[in-house]
């Protein structure tokens, strides 16, 4: 039973990784242009980054961050191929129960990173796109990492080739060779933590971070 559960979780992680690669290589946008039908589509982002500046400064780039130039290209595409609306407008559309006569798009951004304003604000104003930004309220006015960011930084900077973890008498072993192995490992442990009771989050996070040191 435990082995089956682990295999299913790894399978889901691999599927997510494949979807991630299809999106990042641009194949997703080509397929969408060819096959997507009329309807309402919601795109969500997390953060934006100046890739060139980060590389110059030697700073780590999160996989959930989108390069600001790439993001502007995506906004241009959205304005050309969709009718971009707000979440409130989408709600009214759905409430009307009328058939959608075109492809509508809503843009949302999770967690409320500072770079949403630094790199996003001028682009949103330029293309007249009004996203919904959801803040992580507990971290407002605090100079602290969100736990997924802390975990991500630890994993990316780990020098280990593999990691072995024992949680409640269950043994887990993951390869950390290469970026993609780390993606699969990260996805698995984040899902594991999210599915745990809130009071146990720190306990689980401590187990993982100790294993990576």
N, C-alpha and C positions, 0 to 999 in steps of 0.2 A: 504493500500500500504506500509506504513512504517512498520507495524507489519510483513508483508510478507517478506520485505527486511531484517529485523532483524532475522527472523527465518531462512532464507537462509544463512545468514552470520554465525549464530550459528551452522547450519548444516555443513557448510564447515569447521568450526573450529573443530567440533567433528570428522569429517572425517580425518582431518589432524592429530588429536590426536591419532586416531586408527592406522593410518599409522606409526606414531612415535613409538607407542608401539610395533607394529609388527617388526619394524626395530630394536629397542633396545633389544627385547627379543631374537633376533637371528632367529625368524621364517622367516623373510624376506630372509635371506641367504639360508635357507633350500629350500624354495619355488623357489628361483632363480636358485639354482643348479639343481632342478628337471625340471623346466618348461621353463627357458629362452632359447630363440633360438639364432642362429647366428645373429650378428648385431653389432651396435656401441652403447655402453652405456657410459654415462657421470655421474660420481659420484662427488658430491660437498660437501665440508666440510667448517666449519668456524674456529674452534679453537681446540687446544689440551691441555690436562691438566694432571697433576700428581694428581690423586684423593686422594691417601694416604697422600700426602704432604698438600693438601688443607684441608682435614679433620683435620689433626694434627694442622694446623695453624688456624683452625676455619674460613676458607674463603669459601665464597659462590661459588658453582659450577654452571656455566651456563648450561642450557639444550642443548644449541647448541655446547657445548664442548664435545669432545670425549676423554676418558681416553687414555693415551699414550700406555698402554699395550694392550688395546682393539684395538687401531689403528694399532699396529704392527701385531696383529692377522689378521686384515682385509687385510693388505698389503700382508701377506703371502697367503691368500686366493686368492687375485686378481692375484698374480703371478702364482698361480697354475691353476686357472680356466679361465683366460683371457690372451689375448695378450695386454699388457699395452703399449699404444702409447701416443705421445704428441698431443696437439691440432692441431699443424701444420700438423702432419701426418694424423690426422683424416680428416682434410680439404682436403688433397690430395686424400684420399680414397673416400670421398664423391664426389669430383669433377670428379673422373674417371668413375663414374656411373657403376662400376663393381659390381657384386653380392659379398657380404661379405662372405668369406668362413669359418669364425670363429667368436668368440665373442671378440670384441675389447673393450678396456676400456680406457677412458680418466679421469684423476683426476684433479679437479679444487678446489681452495680454495678461499672463498670470504673474503674481508675486510682487509686482510694482518695483522692479529694480530702478536705480537712479538712471541707468543708461536709457531707459524708456524715454526720459525727458532729454537727456544729452544728445542722443542720436535720432530719436524718434519724432520729437516735437516739430522740428522744422519740416520734416518730410510729411507729417500728417497735415500740417498747415498748407504746404505746397500742393498736395494732391487732394485736399479737402476731404480727408478720411478721418472719421471720428471713432476711434476704437474704445472699447470698454477695458479699463485697466483695473484688475483686482489686486488689492494690496494684501500683503500678509500682515495683518494688524498688530500681531505680537512683536514684530520687529521694527515698527515705526519709531523713529528717534533713537534707535539702538545701533551701535557699530558692531554688530555681530553677524556671523554667517547663518544663513538658513542651513538646517542640518543636511539637506541633499548636496549643497555646495561644499560643505565641510567634508562630507564623505567622498565627493567627487575629487576634490583636491588631494585627499589622502591616497585614494586609489591611483590616480594618475601619476603621483610622485613616488609611489611605492617601488622599491628596487627588487621586490620578490618576483620570481618567475611563476609561482603558484601560491595559493593560500588554502590552508585547511582550517575549517571551523567546526567546532562541536557546540551545538545548541540543544539543550535538553535531551542529551543522549543520542542525538542524531548527528552523523558526521557528513560534512560537505567538503568537497574539494574542487577548486576552480583554477584554471590556468590564467595567468596574468601576462602571458607573452603577447605583446602587441596591443595596439589600441582597441581592436575589435573584441578581443577576449575581455578586456577591461569593461567595455560597454555591456557585454552580456552579464558579467559579474555584477556590475553596478545596478543594472535593471533588476536582477534577481533580488539583491539585498534590499533595494529601495522598496520593492513590492512586498518583501517579507516584513519590513519595518512598518509600512503603511497598514498592513493587515493585522498588526499587533495592537493591543490596547494602548492608548496614549500613555498611560503611566509606565509602560515598559519600553517606550521608545529609547530612552537614554541607556537603559540596560542593554538593549540590542546593539545600539550604536557603539557602546564601549566594547562589546564582544568583537565587533567587526574591526574597529580601529586597532585594538590590541593585536589582532591577527595579522594586520598589515604592516606593523612596525618592524 
